[in-house]
């Protein structure tokens, strides 16, 4: 087990997590802890690991005297644990796919949107300790914060109980998502595919341009075009710029496929 500078406590002692969580929910603090543990299907031997995993750096910087660590180190560890378990699962269960396809599936499965969705299903958003500024700007629903918190929680499980327990939880949370991604083709990266195709055919990279924006700030719609050598290859719209770029790349690939035929 990697050394972590944490105060070791018995389960029935008053934990920092229990004290700090009072500001996050009207529920009894111990009930909030149980929400996370019940969602995971795992009870921590050292709940200070869970406290650290749910402590965002914005909260840590505002409360340095009462908080030992924030969750970035556990996030770093959890990212590797999740990645290894997903790769191991794909290697064992998807023998028919080439390495390049497995890499794309893995990249999609451990992506921010998927991890943040899982974090939401575990109710992590309502339990993360955030600084005042981050809290006021909707930090509890930010995909990056949710994804990072989930990685940190899995890092905490690994330290608390080892790889086998972490793998069991990850399998349970990811198995259906992996199978759905494979059967639906969700893992396909249209932007990368377009980039590889244009580099191979003409040695140039596609360029994405925002053509227009419409709607209020919280309901904005972006229209993006993807160009090659100044020629418009595809255009699409989305609630986020990245979404519009992805859909524009898909449209461009479809256009190039037609021209190839």
C-alpha positions as CSV (number, residue, x, y, z in Angstrom):
1,X,0.0,0.0,0.0
2,X,1.3,3.5,-0.9
3,X,2.1,5.7,2.1
4,X,-0.5,8.4,2.7
5,X,-0.3,10.9,5.5
6,X,-3.7,10.4,7.0
7,X,-4.9,10.4,10.5
8,X,-6.1,6.8,11.1
9,X,-9.4,6.6,13.0
10,X,-11.8,3.9,14.1
11,X,-15.2,3.8,12.3
12,X,-17.1,4.9,15.3
13,X,-15.0,8.0,16.0
14,X,-16.1,11.5,14.9
15,X,-14.5,12.0,11.5
16,X,-13.6,15.3,9.9
17,X,-15.8,14.3,7.0
18,X,-18.8,13.9,9.3
19,X,-18.2,17.4,10.7
20,X,-17.7,19.2,7.4
21,X,-20.5,17.5,5.6
22,X,-23.1,19.3,7.7
23,X,-22.9,22.3,5.3
24,X,-23.7,20.1,2.3
25,X,-27.0,18.5,3.1
26,X,-30.0,18.6,5.4
27,X,-29.6,14.9,6.0
28,X,-27.7,13.6,9.0
29,X,-24.0,13.6,8.2
30,X,-23.6,9.9,8.8
31,X,-26.4,9.3,6.4
32,X,-24.6,11.3,3.7
33,X,-21.6,9.0,4.2
34,X,-23.8,6.0,3.9
35,X,-25.2,7.4,0.7
36,X,-21.8,7.2,-0.9
37,X,-20.9,3.9,0.6
38,X,-24.2,2.3,-0.3
39,X,-23.9,3.7,-3.9
40,X,-20.5,2.1,-4.2
41,X,-21.5,-1.1,-2.4
42,X,-18.5,-0.7,-0.2
43,X,-17.9,0.5,3.4
44,X,-14.5,2.2,4.1
45,X,-12.3,0.9,6.9
46,X,-10.7,4.4,6.9
47,X,-13.3,7.0,6.1
48,X,-10.7,9.8,6.1
49,X,-9.7,8.4,2.7
50,X,-13.3,9.1,1.6
51,X,-13.1,12.6,3.1
52,X,-9.9,13.3,1.2
53,X,-11.4,11.9,-2.1
54,X,-14.4,14.3,-1.8
55,X,-12.3,17.4,-0.9
56,X,-11.8,19.7,-3.8
57,X,-8.7,21.9,-3.9
58,X,-10.9,25.0,-3.7
59,X,-12.2,23.9,-0.3
60,X,-8.7,22.9,0.8
61,X,-7.2,26.3,0.0
62,X,-10.0,28.0,2.1
63,X,-9.7,25.6,5.1
64,X,-6.0,24.6,5.3
65,X,-6.0,24.5,9.1
66,X,-8.6,21.9,9.3
67,X,-8.0,19.8,6.2
68,X,-4.9,17.7,5.6
69,X,-5.2,17.1,1.8
70,X,-7.3,17.7,-1.2
71,X,-8.2,15.0,-3.7
72,X,-5.7,15.6,-6.6
73,X,-3.2,12.9,-5.5
74,X,-6.0,10.3,-5.1
75,X,-7.4,11.4,-8.5
76,X,-4.0,10.7,-10.1
77,X,-4.0,7.2,-8.5
78,X,-7.6,6.5,-9.3
79,X,-7.2,7.4,-12.9
80,X,-4.5,4.7,-13.3
81,X,-6.6,2.1,-11.4
82,X,-9.6,2.7,-13.5
83,X,-7.6,2.7,-16.7
84,X,-5.9,-0.6,-15.8
85,X,-9.2,-2.3,-14.9
86,X,-10.9,-1.2,-18.1
87,X,-8.0,-2.3,-20.3
88,X,-7.9,-5.7,-18.4
89,X,-11.6,-6.1,-19.0
90,X,-11.4,-5.2,-22.7
91,X,-8.4,-7.6,-23.2
92,X,-10.3,-10.5,-21.6
93,X,-13.7,-9.9,-23.1
94,X,-13.2,-8.3,-26.5
95,X,-10.6,-10.5,-28.2
96,X,-12.0,-9.8,-31.6
97,X,-10.9,-6.2,-31.7
98,X,-7.6,-4.8,-32.9
99,X,-5.4,-2.8,-30.5
100,X,-6.3,0.4,-32.2
101,X,-10.1,-0.2,-31.7
102,X,-9.5,-1.3,-28.1
103,X,-7.6,2.0,-27.5
104,X,-10.5,4.0,-28.8
105,X,-13.0,2.1,-26.6
106,X,-10.8,2.6,-23.6
107,X,-10.4,6.3,-24.3
108,X,-14.1,6.8,-24.5
109,X,-14.9,4.8,-21.4
110,X,-12.5,6.7,-19.2
111,X,-13.5,10.1,-20.7
112,X,-14.8,13.0,-18.6
113,X,-18.4,12.7,-19.8
114,X,-18.6,9.0,-18.9
115,X,-16.9,9.4,-15.5
116,X,-19.0,12.4,-14.6
117,X,-22.2,10.4,-15.5
118,X,-21.1,7.6,-13.1
119,X,-20.2,10.2,-10.4
120,X,-23.7,11.6,-10.8
121,X,-25.3,8.1,-10.4
122,X,-23.4,7.8,-7.1
123,X,-24.6,11.2,-5.8
124,X,-21.0,12.4,-5.5
125,X,-22.0,15.9,-6.6
126,X,-24.0,16.6,-3.4
127,X,-21.2,15.3,-1.2
128,X,-18.1,17.1,-2.7
129,X,-16.5,19.7,-0.4
130,X,-16.1,22.9,-2.5
131,X,-14.8,26.4,-1.8
132,X,-17.3,29.2,-1.7
133,X,-16.4,30.5,-5.2
134,X,-16.6,27.0,-6.8
135,X,-19.8,26.3,-5.0
136,X,-21.4,29.6,-6.3
137,X,-20.5,28.9,-9.9
138,X,-22.2,25.5,-10.0
139,X,-19.3,23.3,-9.1
140,X,-21.4,20.4,-8.0
141,X,-22.6,19.8,-11.5
142,X,-19.4,20.5,-13.4
143,X,-18.3,17.4,-15.3
144,X,-14.6,18.0,-14.7
145,X,-15.1,18.2,-10.9
146,X,-17.5,15.1,-10.9
147,X,-15.1,13.0,-13.0
148,X,-12.1,14.0,-10.9
149,X,-14.0,13.2,-7.7
150,X,-15.0,9.7,-9.0
151,X,-11.3,9.0,-9.9
152,X,-10.3,10.1,-6.4
153,X,-12.9,7.9,-4.8
154,X,-11.6,4.9,-6.7
155,X,-8.1,5.7,-5.7
156,X,-9.3,5.8,-2.1
157,X,-11.0,2.4,-2.5
158,X,-7.7,1.0,-3.8
159,X,-5.7,2.3,-0.9
160,X,-8.4,1.2,1.6
161,X,-8.9,-2.4,0.3
162,X,-6.6,-3.1,-2.6
163,X,-6.9,-3.8,-6.3
164,X,-9.4,-6.7,-6.1
165,X,-12.0,-4.6,-4.3
166,X,-11.5,-1.7,-6.6
167,X,-11.8,-3.9,-9.7
168,X,-15.1,-5.4,-8.4
169,X,-16.6,-1.9,-8.0
170,X,-15.3,-0.7,-11.4
171,X,-16.6,-3.8,-13.2
172,X,-20.0,-3.3,-11.6
173,X,-20.2,0.4,-12.6
174,X,-18.6,0.1,-16.1
175,X,-19.7,-3.3,-17.5
176,X,-23.0,-2.2,-19.0
177,X,-21.5,1.1,-20.2
178,X,-18.7,-0.8,-22.0
179,X,-21.1,-3.2,-23.7
180,X,-23.4,-0.3,-24.7
181,X,-20.5,1.7,-26.1
182,X,-19.4,-1.2,-28.2
183,X,-22.8,-2.2,-29.6
184,X,-23.8,1.5,-30.3
185,X,-20.4,2.7,-31.6
186,X,-20.4,5.5,-29.0
187,X,-16.6,5.1,-28.6
188,X,-15.9,6.3,-32.2
189,X,-13.9,9.5,-32.2
190,X,-15.0,11.5,-35.3
191,X,-12.6,14.3,-34.8
192,X,-9.6,12.0,-34.5
193,X,-10.8,9.9,-37.5
194,X,-11.2,13.0,-39.6
195,X,-7.7,14.3,-38.6
196,X,-6.1,11.0,-39.5
197,X,-7.9,10.9,-42.8
198,X,-7.0,14.4,-43.9
199,X,-3.4,14.0,-42.8
200,X,-3.1,10.8,-44.8
201,X,-4.7,12.2,-48.0
202,X,-3.3,15.7,-48.2
203,X,-1.0,16.2,-45.2
204,X,-3.2,18.9,-43.7
205,X,-5.2,19.2,-40.5
206,X,-8.9,20.2,-40.5
207,X,-9.8,23.6,-39.0
208,X,-12.9,24.2,-36.8
209,X,-14.5,27.6,-36.9
210,X,-17.5,28.9,-34.9
211,X,-19.9,30.2,-37.5
212,X,-22.5,31.5,-35.1
213,X,-23.8,31.5,-31.6
214,X,-27.4,32.0,-30.5
215,X,-29.5,31.9,-27.4
216,X,-29.0,33.0,-23.8
217,X,-25.8,32.2,-22.0
218,X,-27.2,29.2,-20.2
219,X,-28.9,27.9,-23.4
220,X,-26.4,28.9,-26.0
221,X,-26.2,27.0,-29.3
222,X,-23.0,26.9,-31.3
223,X,-22.9,26.3,-35.0
224,X,-19.4,25.1,-36.1
225,X,-18.0,24.4,-39.5
226,X,-14.9,22.2,-40.2
227,X,-12.7,23.3,-43.1
228,X,-9.9,21.9,-45.1
229,X,-7.8,24.2,-47.3
230,X,-10.5,26.8,-46.9
231,X,-13.3,24.4,-48.1
232,X,-16.2,23.7,-45.8
233,X,-16.4,20.0,-45.3
234,X,-19.1,19.8,-42.6
235,X,-21.3,21.9,-40.4
236,X,-23.4,21.2,-37.3
237,X,-24.8,22.7,-34.1
238,X,-24.7,21.8,-30.5
239,X,-25.2,23.1,-26.9
240,X,-21.4,23.0,-26.4
241,X,-18.7,23.9,-28.9
242,X,-17.0,20.5,-28.5
243,X,-20.3,18.8,-29.3
244,X,-20.8,20.9,-32.4
245,X,-17.2,20.2,-33.5
246,X,-17.7,16.4,-33.1
247,X,-21.0,16.5,-35.1
248,X,-19.3,18.7,-37.8
249,X,-16.5,16.1,-38.1
250,X,-19.1,13.4,-38.4
251,X,-20.8,15.3,-41.2
252,X,-17.4,15.8,-42.9
253,X,-16.5,12.1,-42.7
254,X,-19.9,11.2,-44.3
255,X,-19.2,13.7,-47.1
256,X,-15.7,12.3,-47.7
257,X,-17.1,8.8,-47.7
258,X,-19.6,9.7,-50.4
259,X,-16.9,11.3,-52.5
260,X,-14.6,8.3,-52.1
261,X,-17.4,6.1,-53.4
